[in-house]
């Protein structure tokens, strides 16, 4: 009852005609902004984009005067988890966040997510159903199945350890029939297991991404993988201690340190990726965590007391090897730019699990800002975080950019992110399928919750 009441308080009726008046439009395609426009929403769709004008407001119409505001497509987060990592115990463990995470994403203008690995896949599937039915607020969810992890000496207690290729095939087949839309291979999977998982997923018309280590990028490409998480950071092909089907000690740091954009080795890898239509998900927030940026006050407010304590402790700790971390980040940024320049499809997601203040939604903003720091223009970075993800999901006809006939999935922010990318943090209103959500009210509803539920 509480969820339905909250949802009703945060939204306008779907059949209401809404005019966003005198707004700047960043359409998500990378094109120059449209200055001073009126954008009309009806029945959940964008129905008109016209020159800015003072619009009368007859019965059945809501007019929002948005001078000084920018509207852009809702963010399509392609590495956006629904769990947090507990940092109050050793070993740490995963905590599902079905209440707070969806609200945090939506409050910050993330209207579509891919979970990129599930700890509680039944919860994620049912959460998607609850959101789709209107019982709970949250983004559109593309559920990735449980982690496809091999046998490891440590690892998470929440992850099933595959026992071979047939186990991998059966796991994919089981979850493909239960509503997941992709799978994620993890660090200790073997080549046989990965190959079987990819073949079974493709049989169901689904895709496989990977946060790898035991399998190198060239090996995974040869097996038919569709996507790599964390950009170039977890390729272990050059690691000196790399053995077949075994994760190396540096988990790819050595390879990234010795892969420099513009060199023949880097060009060969990028060409291999592009020629096989393998996409990449940028997760620069994790790579840049050594910078210890201050997080928004609203992100701090959203944390549970224990998570806030862990964050303060983390901020006050000395940074280990900052020079090496900076070098790895630079190589990653340079390689991502080179990949896009070569025709590769780069997407974005912050991998938010609470560590270092990396929270749902807030982390998505930080990821876009870091893409600009990497050398992409603000408009290019916004496209990477919106339309590119929609293209990968096959949903570009409905979401990912602003055009007449598309879903009214929109982020409205004070300022102009095309000029000052940090203005993307000033989200005040979000539309999802034409329903209006108040960022302030959503954030108020989750104060002190993230890290608990």
LINVEN-V903148 format. One record per residue. RES is the residue in three letters. OMEGA is omega in radians with two decimals (NA if undefined). NEAR is the number of other ideal C-beta (glycine too) atoms within 12 Angstrom. Layout:
BEGIN
res: {RES;RES}
omega: {OMEGA;OMEGA}
near: {NEAR;NEAR}
END
This chain:
BEGIN
res: {UNK;UNK;UNK;UNK;UNK;UNK;UNK;UNK;UNK;UNK;UNK;UNK;UNK;UNK;UNK;UNK;UNK;UNK;UNK;UNK;UNK;UNK;UNK;UNK;UNK;UNK;UNK;UNK;UNK;UNK;UNK;UNK;UNK;UNK;UNK;UNK;UNK;UNK;UNK;UNK;UNK;UNK;UNK;UNK;UNK;UNK;UNK;UNK;UNK;UNK;UNK;UNK;UNK;UNK;UNK;UNK;UNK;UNK;UNK;UNK;UNK;UNK;UNK;UNK;UNK;UNK;UNK;UNK;UNK;UNK;UNK;UNK;UNK;UNK;UNK;UNK;UNK;UNK;UNK;UNK;UNK;UNK;UNK;UNK;UNK;UNK;UNK;UNK;UNK;UNK;UNK;UNK;UNK;UNK;UNK;UNK;UNK;UNK;UNK;UNK;UNK;UNK;UNK;UNK;UNK;UNK;UNK;UNK;UNK;UNK;UNK;UNK;UNK;UNK;UNK;UNK;UNK;UNK;UNK;UNK;UNK;UNK;UNK;UNK;UNK;UNK;UNK;UNK;UNK;UNK;UNK;UNK;UNK;UNK;UNK;UNK;UNK;UNK;UNK;UNK;UNK;UNK;UNK;UNK;UNK;UNK;UNK;UNK;UNK;UNK;UNK;UNK;UNK;UNK;UNK;UNK;UNK;UNK;UNK;UNK;UNK;UNK;UNK;UNK;UNK;UNK;UNK;UNK;UNK;UNK;UNK;UNK;UNK;UNK;UNK;UNK;UNK;UNK;UNK;UNK;UNK;UNK;UNK;UNK;UNK;UNK;UNK;UNK;UNK;UNK;UNK;UNK;UNK;UNK;UNK;UNK;UNK;UNK;UNK;UNK;UNK;UNK;UNK;UNK;UNK;UNK;UNK;UNK;UNK;UNK;UNK;UNK;UNK;UNK;UNK;UNK;UNK;UNK;UNK;UNK;UNK;UNK;UNK;UNK;UNK;UNK;UNK;UNK;UNK;UNK;UNK;UNK;UNK;UNK;UNK;UNK;UNK;UNK;UNK;UNK;UNK;UNK;UNK;UNK;UNK;UNK;UNK;UNK;UNK;UNK;UNK;UNK;UNK;UNK;UNK;UNK;UNK;UNK;UNK;UNK;UNK;UNK;UNK;UNK;UNK;UNK;UNK;UNK;UNK;UNK;UNK;UNK;UNK;UNK;UNK;UNK;UNK;UNK;UNK;UNK;UNK;UNK;UNK;UNK;UNK;UNK;UNK;UNK;UNK;UNK;UNK;UNK;UNK;UNK;UNK;UNK;UNK;UNK;UNK;UNK;UNK;UNK;UNK;UNK;UNK;UNK;UNK;UNK;UNK;UNK;UNK;UNK;UNK;UNK;UNK;UNK;UNK;UNK;UNK;UNK;UNK;UNK;UNK;UNK;UNK;UNK;UNK;UNK;UNK;UNK;UNK;UNK;UNK;UNK;UNK;UNK;UNK;UNK;UNK;UNK;UNK;UNK;UNK;UNK;UNK;UNK;UNK;UNK;UNK;UNK;UNK;UNK;UNK;UNK;UNK;UNK;UNK;UNK;UNK;UNK;UNK;UNK;UNK;UNK;UNK;UNK;UNK;UNK;UNK;UNK;UNK;UNK;UNK;UNK;UNK;UNK;UNK;UNK;UNK;UNK;UNK;UNK;UNK;UNK;UNK;UNK;UNK;UNK;UNK;UNK;UNK;UNK;UNK;UNK;UNK;UNK;UNK;UNK;UNK;UNK;UNK;UNK;UNK;UNK;UNK;UNK;UNK;UNK;UNK;UNK;UNK;UNK;UNK;UNK;UNK;UNK;UNK;UNK;UNK;UNK;UNK;UNK;UNK;UNK;UNK;UNK;UNK;UNK;UNK;UNK;UNK;UNK;UNK;UNK;UNK;UNK;UNK;UNK;UNK;UNK;UNK;UNK;UNK;UNK;UNK;UNK;UNK;UNK;UNK;UNK;UNK;UNK;UNK}
omega: {-3.14;-3.12;-3.12;3.11;3.12;-3.11;3.13;-3.12;-3.04;-2.99;2.95;3.12;-3.05;-3.07;3.07;3.05;-3.07;3.08;3.01;-2.92;3.08;-3.11;2.97;-3.10;2.88;-2.93;3.08;-3.13;-3.02;3.13;3.12;-3.14;3.00;-3.03;3.07;3.12;2.91;3.13;-3.08;3.12;3.04;3.09;3.04;-3.09;2.98;-3.05;3.13;2.98;-3.03;3.09;-3.13;-3.14;3.04;-3.00;3.01;-3.07;3.09;3.11;3.13;3.11;3.00;3.13;3.09;3.09;-2.99;3.00;-3.12;3.14;3.08;3.02;3.10;3.14;3.00;-3.12;3.06;-3.05;-3.01;3.00;-2.98;-3.04;3.05;3.10;3.03;3.09;3.13;3.14;-3.10;3.13;3.04;0.00;3.10;3.12;-3.07;3.10;3.11;-3.09;-3.06;3.13;-2.97;-3.05;3.14;3.13;3.13;3.08;-3.06;-3.14;-3.09;3.04;3.05;-3.03;3.08;3.06;2.84;-2.98;3.04;3.11;-3.07;3.03;3.07;-3.03;3.09;3.10;-3.11;-3.14;-3.12;3.06;3.07;-3.13;3.14;3.12;-3.13;-3.13;-3.11;-3.13;-3.13;3.02;3.10;-3.13;2.90;-3.07;2.95;-2.98;2.96;-3.09;3.11;3.14;3.04;-3.03;3.09;3.13;-3.11;3.14;3.12;3.07;-3.08;3.06;-3.11;-3.08;3.00;3.09;-3.12;-3.12;3.13;-3.05;-3.12;3.06;3.11;-3.14;-3.12;3.13;3.12;-3.12;-3.12;-3.06;3.05;3.12;-3.06;2.91;3.08;-3.05;3.09;3.11;-3.13;3.05;-3.03;-2.80;-2.98;3.08;3.10;3.11;3.12;3.13;3.14;3.14;3.13;3.14;3.14;-3.12;-3.12;3.12;-3.14;3.09;3.12;-3.12;-3.10;-3.06;-3.14;3.01;-3.09;2.81;-2.91;3.04;3.14;3.09;-3.12;3.11;3.13;3.10;-3.13;3.10;3.12;3.14;3.06;3.13;-3.04;-2.93;3.00;3.05;3.09;3.07;-3.09;-2.89;-3.05;2.98;-3.07;-3.00;-3.09;-3.12;-2.99;-3.12;-3.06;3.05;-3.12;3.05;3.14;3.10;-3.13;-3.08;-3.08;3.13;3.07;3.14;-3.14;-3.13;3.13;3.13;-3.08;3.05;-3.03;3.13;3.11;3.09;3.13;-3.12;3.13;3.14;3.14;3.14;-3.13;3.11;3.10;3.11;-3.05;-3.10;3.10;3.09;3.09;-3.13;3.13;3.05;3.09;3.07;-3.03;-3.12;3.12;-3.10;-3.09;-3.06;3.14;-3.14;3.11;-3.14;3.01;-3.13;3.12;3.14;-3.13;3.08;3.10;3.12;-3.10;-3.07;2.95;-3.14;-3.11;3.13;3.11;3.09;3.13;3.12;3.14;3.11;-3.14;-3.12;-3.07;3.13;3.07;3.13;3.12;3.06;-3.12;-3.13;3.12;3.12;3.12;3.12;3.14;3.11;3.12;3.11;3.13;3.14;-3.14;-3.13;3.11;3.09;3.14;3.11;3.13;3.13;3.14;3.11;-3.14;3.11;3.13;3.11;-3.03;3.03;-2.99;-3.06;-3.01;3.06;3.07;-3.10;3.11;-3.14;3.13;-3.06;3.09;3.11;3.09;3.09;3.11;3.07;-3.13;3.12;3.13;3.11;3.13;3.03;3.06;3.07;3.13;3.11;3.02;3.03;3.08;-3.13;3.07;-3.14;3.13;3.09;3.13;-3.07;-3.13;-3.02;-3.10;3.09;3.11;3.10;3.13;-3.12;-3.08;-3.07;-3.05;3.08;-3.05;-3.05;3.00;3.07;-3.12;3.12;3.12;-3.13;3.13;3.08;3.06;3.00;-2.92;3.05;3.13;-3.03;3.09;3.14;-3.02;3.14;3.10;3.12;-3.12;-2.99;-3.14;3.08;3.11;3.12;-3.01;-3.09;3.11;-3.11;3.08;2.98;3.02;-3.05;3.09;3.08;-3.10;3.11;3.13;-3.10;-3.09;-3.13;3.09;-3.14;3.12;-3.09;-3.08;-3.13;3.09;-3.05;-3.03;-3.00;3.05;3.11;NA}
near: {8;13;23;16;15;26;30;19;20;31;30;29;19;21;18;25;31;39;34;42;33;27;43;34;40;47;32;44;27;26;20;16;27;28;20;25;31;33;45;33;43;26;19;28;27;38;23;24;29;21;17;23;18;14;26;14;16;10;8;15;22;27;24;29;20;30;20;20;34;44;51;52;49;51;56;49;56;50;48;53;50;45;40;41;31;28;29;23;13;8;14;24;20;30;33;31;41;39;34;41;50;48;43;52;51;50;47;49;46;54;49;45;54;48;50;48;43;43;36;27;36;21;29;40;29;23;37;33;21;22;35;22;15;21;22;30;45;47;45;37;43;41;39;48;45;39;45;48;39;37;24;23;10;14;25;25;16;25;32;29;27;34;19;22;26;18;25;40;29;21;38;41;24;24;34;30;16;23;27;36;35;47;50;50;51;44;36;34;47;36;31;26;41;46;31;33;51;39;24;32;38;23;18;25;14;33;38;50;44;51;45;48;43;39;43;36;45;27;29;39;35;18;32;26;42;37;45;47;47;44;53;48;38;41;47;39;32;26;28;15;17;27;16;15;28;25;32;29;16;23;27;39;31;26;35;39;27;24;39;25;28;17;17;12;25;32;21;20;37;38;21;27;35;23;15;24;19;40;39;48;49;51;43;49;46;36;39;35;35;25;23;20;25;16;35;29;15;30;37;26;29;42;40;29;19;23;38;29;18;29;34;20;17;25;22;11;14;11;18;11;14;16;13;19;24;20;22;36;35;27;35;43;33;29;44;47;33;34;38;34;21;25;16;33;32;45;49;52;54;50;44;45;41;45;30;36;41;43;47;54;51;45;48;54;46;45;52;52;32;39;44;33;30;36;22;33;25;33;34;33;43;48;38;48;57;48;42;43;49;40;26;38;34;20;28;25;15;28;43;40;38;44;29;20;20;34;34;43;44;51;52;43;37;24;27;28;41;33;19;17;33;24;29;44;33;26;42;32;39;44;44;42;35;33;35;35;44;26;36;22;25;42;37;20;32;39;27;21;32;51;42;25;22}
END
